[in-house]
Amino acid sequence: MNRYSRQQLFAPIGEKGQQCIRKKHVLIIGAGALGAANAETLVRAGVGKVTIVDRDYVEWSNLQRQQLYTEDDAAKQLPKAIAAFAHLQAINHDVVVEPIVADADARVLDRLVARGRPDVIIDSTDNFDVRMIINDVSQKYDVPWIYGACVGSYGLSYVIIPNETPCLRCLLEEVPLGIATCDIAGIISPAVHMVVAHQTAEALKICIHAPVNRKLVSFDIWHGQYRMIDVQKLKKDDCPSCGKTRTYPALQYENETKFAVLCGRETVQIRPAQRREREWTALISFLQQKGIQVVQNDYLCSFTVDGRRFVVFSDGRVFIHGTNDIQEAKKLYYQYLG
Amino acid sequence: MYCIINGETIHLPAHVRTVAQLLHHFHIHKKIAIVEINMHIVPKEDYEHTAIADGDRIEIVHFVGGG
């Protein structure tokens, strides 16, 4: 019995489409909630190869929504890419799964795409620094990517096809600082699955060369809202990522968010590429709602979460006190400050 | 004035007259929002001087980072 029979019965895919899917390589950036669900769906669907990149390990707080992982993975604190690999191979041994335990920075992503030549890149990250890198790598190597993100019960998704659709930088212009994250506002599993449903449907279309949905999709699964906006007019000829004269700004070292240990102070400093005002009103009100004390003046605000003191300066810089570990600081930074 | 925002009829106070004021009213940072009025998308540079009128159908999508 053909394990893909039901998918082949679906007329737009058919037997021919399935053969096409079997030859495709999908690169998934991030193995958290979005990454685990994207990987499972595409591995079950029978893509040829899945590469999954993640820098983190499995924790108890992941198990509520990160569907591939088990209590045993959390007890062993396995790297997410490694735990995902084992479960994905058990689900479908026909698919080549390549786990990569690494921080998806510009260098790593450039190499992965140049070497692996994926047919599509799926965004399952938790921050815009990496998304802007994915956006530039996608344009540089002419590989489509699918944005997906969620917080609370809200989520959105959008497909970027190089040389055809506006890219993420056309829509966003710069990396937003200080927006809601799952570690502040929480997240429910149905919102994750709604995003993943959109991402994987579009990924399957890309695999069989069918036309994708070019609208920006957003929804609130708790409040029953769903909308699609046609953003094609926002494509900019002078966009530094996808326009006529390209510099791929997110791939330049000087535009990276810098993490540095402050010697002798048990502190990591995080410096975004451009000096700019950090939007912290929403963050402060969330923290205060949770009863976390926030000290604030004209120049900075500070608060303690997870036993670490954060000092957020109005010029965009952040200190995380109580650690000398850059990877830990990186994780905390993106968890709480987006 | 009343506008249909993301499918719901919502009463807006008199001081909300432009897209920029609308986003401010809902505490949405303009850099992370995409706004469509009566099926026409509004470029970010026009938020300050694009007026909203009674009965407009407005869609607001804001980007989030989580995942």
Boltz contact constraints between the chains, C-beta under 6 A:
constraints:
  - contact:
      token1: [A, 34]
      token2: [B, 67]
      max_distance: 6.0
  - contact:
      token1: [A, 124]
      token2: [B, 67]
      max_distance: 6.0
  - contact:
      token1: [A, 125]
      token2: [B, 67]
      max_distance: 6.0
  - contact:
      token1: [A, 126]
      token2: [B, 66]
      max_distance: 6.0
  - contact:
      token1: [A, 126]
      token2: [B, 67]
      max_distance: 6.0
  - contact:
      token1: [A, 127]
      token2: [B, 65]
      max_distance: 6.0
  - contact:
      token1: [A, 128]
      token2: [B, 65]
      max_distance: 6.0
  - contact:
      token1: [A, 149]
      token2: [B, 64]
      max_distance: 6.0
  - contact:
      token1: [A, 149]
      token2: [B, 65]
      max_distance: 6.0
  - contact:
      token1: [A, 149]
      token2: [B, 66]
      max_distance: 6.0
  - contact:
      token1: [A, 149]
      token2: [B, 67]
      max_distance: 6.0
  - contact:
      token1: [A, 150]
      token2: [B, 66]
      max_distance: 6.0
  - contact:
      token1: [A, 151]
      token2: [B, 64]
      max_distance: 6.0
  - contact:
      token1: [A, 151]
      token2: [B, 66]
      max_distance: 6.0
  - contact:
      token1: [A, 176]
      token2: [B, 31]
      max_distance: 6.0
  - contact:
      token1: [A, 176]
      token2: [B, 32]
      max_distance: 6.0
  - contact:
      token1: [A, 179]
      token2: [B, 32]
      max_distance: 6.0
  - contact:
      token1: [A, 179]
      token2: [B, 65]
      max_distance: 6.0
  - contact:
      token1: [A, 180]
      token2: [B, 64]
      max_distance: 6.0
  - contact:
      token1: [A, 181]
      token2: [B, 66]
      max_distance: 6.0
  - contact:
      token1: [A, 182]
      token2: [B, 66]
      max_distance: 6.0
  - contact:
      token1: [A, 216]
      token2: [B, 61]
      max_distance: 6.0
  - contact:
      token1: [A, 218]
      token2: [B, 61]
      max_distance: 6.0
  - contact:
      token1: [A, 225]
      token2: [B, 6]
      max_distance: 6.0
  - contact:
      token1: [A, 227]
      token2: [B, 59]
      max_distance: 6.0
  - contact:
      token1: [A, 229]
      token2: [B, 34]
      max_distance: 6.0
  - contact:
      token1: [A, 229]
      token2: [B, 36]
      max_distance: 6.0
  - contact:
      token1: [A, 229]
      token2: [B, 59]
      max_distance: 6.0
  - contact:
      token1: [A, 229]
      token2: [B, 61]
      max_distance: 6.0
  - contact:
      token1: [A, 233]
      token2: [B, 41]
      max_distance: 6.0
  - contact:
      token1: [A, 279]
      token2: [B, 29]
      max_distance: 6.0
  - contact:
      token1: [A, 338]
      token2: [B, 65]
      max_distance: 6.0
